């Protein structure tokens, strides 16, 4: 399993938007791109995907920008990865051979554990400004 740079950018940008949650301020593409060192053109595509996936809301126009669609403590790392990448670990193995069933079972267990771990981290944890604000699990 290899996560794309797109997932990294999405997580970083969502963390930045989460920092503004509850302030009535909207995040703007230019400042998000600058603050998180993400190419603006690519960021626009990512933001569109995040909006279509229901993680953020957007407002058009001169006073437009982006906000979270839900509270940062309700958006998990799993939500982000699943939206951007699809299945966390895709199992395409055949069920032939003596070891196939056991190998598939182990991979299912690994996927479940990984998904549970991703669900344990929320956007408010990614948005923590310092180690003191970080939540420990």
Secondary structure by P-SEA (a helix, b strand, c coil): ccccaaaaaaaaaaaaaaaaccccccccaaaaaaaacccaaaaaaaaaaaaaaccccccccccbbbbbccccccccaaaaaaaaccccccccccccccaaaaaaaaaaaaaaaaaaaaaaccccccccccccccccc
